[in-house]
């Protein structure tokens, strides 16, 4: 089973940059996308249902903002939009598809970098999301949560960690929250389980400022986080950087798990 996650920073922009042409050759079972920056009327037929897939989306109410989606090769038994919090669900941040005992989720955790108010909103989302994560893992299903979590967990996960200790995405409170997700709740950081010491090639996002991409001054903020059962079947993972569809790069993981 192959799962891909990609923050597109605008699905229309990513489409023009060749994302769907690339996707057609990936042989993925589920593809999770974030930051659509589009609503239903903006979506082309290719965006709604690329060859071999059907799309399921949670759009933001605000135009040109947020939004997440799932492209599924097989029709899900059930699709769930949102986490049950009206404020955050209005921002289009969560969609889940169930296939038998397996669930795949596309999530877009808020960024707090634009203002103190958005950082506070991020903390509020984390507070709301944590019990949801606890419920998911307690339900006994196999779950893979893919997406842009907007947090680099450890120093190894970003190039300039010393300069970002007080910046959103690497704040002590954010990192401690992820530690609890993995430690107290038992979720698995799939990429890190496979490659505990990998640095530069693990980055998934680069600022558009300066020469961040050219100098590989990146952050690892896109994850596939799984329940221990399916997470333990992960065979390989990679970040695709040969083409640029966005300021993020797709993360691909191959699991030895039936789909």
Buried (B, 14 or more C-beta within 10 A) or exposed (E): BBBBBBBBBBBBBBBEBEBBEBBBEEEBBBBBBBBBBBBEEBBEEBBBEBEEBBBBBBBBEEEEBBBBBBBBBEEBEEBBBBBEBEEBBBBBBBBBBBBEEBBBBBBBBBBBEEEEEBBEBBBBBBEBBBEBBBEBBEEEBBBBBBBBBBBBBBBBBBBEBEEBEEBBBBBEEBBEBBEBBBEEBBBBBBBBBBBEEBBEEBBBBBEEEEEBBEEBBBBBBBBBBBBEBBBBBBEEBBBBBEEBBBBBBBBBBBBEBEB
